[in-house]
């Protein structure tokens, strides 16, 4: 039997697969992120409507991450079992329904329950897509693909901000308050896209009709070689569920937690910070476009230039350092304009870190263990979102300043940068050891 790899023009094939998959996957994440971040705009009216304090509201908003944490790993394992199209469609349908139901929140208790259910419903989407991409793209192309996918989150903030701000000012339509319109209008698209996912998203390369048999063979062989190399670094544990307790997975989760605290702290607090400028809700939404537009442009331009692993780590270190500087500037610069410019420049730094980070776990996780491990890292790391959405209003209350909460992303990115530097040094030492072994073998 001939097992030789067919000759394939790699770049056009990868670009064709990307054009087929990434627009839909990016759209899903865009809608998901609007449904996550709408809470930061609804807050501007819900506090008074439900009679909640900043701290109590922050607790309710953050319960999303508890539902996410509990159901993330099971959800990703079920995606591995049932296939991406069916499971992602289920995720979209349930999170859309829960988002619409949030419009009919009557009190703090129902708000807390629905936010928890929203997290449980959406659990598995992000790590599920990351795992799904490992079935289609060789590792050297994943930073670029993850960059395209992460654009969905920055676009979600960018598109969602003006929509939510405008809807807040449209209260009274159909007898609904503005914050209720926010949840209804932003929840409907995910329900409508459920059928699109089922019909349009292929389960795997082997079942795809838009690539040839020779291309399927080349892709399967290339990915299998990468999995074999990654499997050599896996521990000897036989149960894929045991991956959750592996030190590398826990370490990656804590590492990611610093990034999660930064991203969710900024996106949650930004509308409140801009409201302090004395603008209307609609203008608030328009101003909120700026940081996420810059983040989107960076994600379009830079990840494709970071294919080499050493460039990825170097980019992570630079982004973390610049993020610390910009977020400190957003607190200590003398005018609102300068502080907002600094904050707007800090947002792209955070978002560049996301696709770079998610190239690291597949280096030591494969197969079902990858599905469980990536989900564990994402769910445990997203506890940072829970911490941030409670810590931010607490810092605001304790300090009496709307600027002080931006010290949180500065501190988190500082920690993230220190860990990145340590990982770079270890990687350099490991490469040096390999080079020495090769010299000894050659001698």
Buried (B, 14 or more C-beta within 10 A) or exposed (E): EEEEEEEBEBEEBBEEBBEBBBEBBBBBBBBBBBBBBBBBBBBBBBBEBBEBEBEBBBBBBBBBBBBBBBBBBBBBBBBBEEBBBBBBBBBBBBBBBBBBBBBEBEEBEBBBBBBBBBBBBBBBBBBBBBBBBBBBBBBBBBBBBBBBBBBBBBBBBBBBBBBBBBBBBBBEEEEBBBBBBBBBBBBBBBBEBBEBBBEEBBBEBEEBEEBEEEBBBBBBBBBEEBBEEBEEEBEEEEEBEEBBEBEBBBEBBBBBBBBBBBBBBBBBBBBBBBBEBEBEBBBBBBBBBBBBBBBBEBBEEBBEEBBEBEEBBBBBBBBBBBBBBBBBBBBEBEEBEEBBBBBBBBBBBBBBBBBBBBBBBBBBBBBBBBBBBBBBBBBBBBBBBBBBBBBBBEBBEEEEEBBBBBBBBBBBBBBBBEBBBEBBEEEEEEEEEEEEEEEEEEE
